Amino acid sequence: MTQAADLDVVQFDDAGLVPAVVQDATSGEVLMMAYMNRASLERTLATGQTWFWSRSRGELWNKGATSGHTQAVRGVFADCDGDTLLVVVDQTGAACHTGERTCFFRRLGDGEEPTFAALASLVRVVAQRAEDADPESSYTARLLAKGVDTVCKKVGEEATEVVLATKGREHGQVVYESADLLYHLVVLWQHAGVGIDEVMAELASRHRPAPPSGAA
């Protein structure tokens, strides 16, 4: 249960609102921005689903209540000044009312996608292909239908290709074969029931902060 004191750090504006930026827990994508008042923040923390305040309608609203595109909350964080919230979620479906994955899909000028956005997108696509009733509907579906031995064999083959390309000092080929390896590894995760968030959590658990400068 969230204690009232936990919310004392939040600086609501004169209208009783605070901006809430919603971020995908797996890919780090910024999905949307909306406003919360104290009631919607309390309900978000209590239910584990995102609740916001609609300035136009003057009422609370629950993300995904009508669309089914829900947001399961992993954590809520206040910035250093307490005047902006970061809500980290597992997004089901599209975050944007237009049907786009994120509300921030209009690129202005040059730029690149977030580093891990493509990998997170691949994980979602493979999961969708796994649900296809017809194994011939895609290469991914066919591969999964062939079972664990075939899936594991492909990962081994692609890993070998990466090694050979590296030994041959073929930079472009290392990039190409690494992409193939990652794809087949994602298929293996799907078959084994392993989530990318579990892998990322394991990597994070291995992180050891560097010792302070001058430490023995």
ABEGO torsion letter per residue (X at the ends): XBBAAAAAABBBBAAGBBBBBBBBAAAGBBABBBBBBAAAAAAAAAAGBBBBBBAAAGBBBBBGAAAGBBBBBABBBBBAAGABBBBBBBBBEBABAAGBABABABBBEBEBBBAAAAAAAAAAAAAAAAABABAAABAAAAAAAAEAAAAAAAAAAAAAAAAAAAAAGBAAAAAAAAAAAAAAAAAAAAAAGBBAAAAAAAAAAABBBBBBBGBX
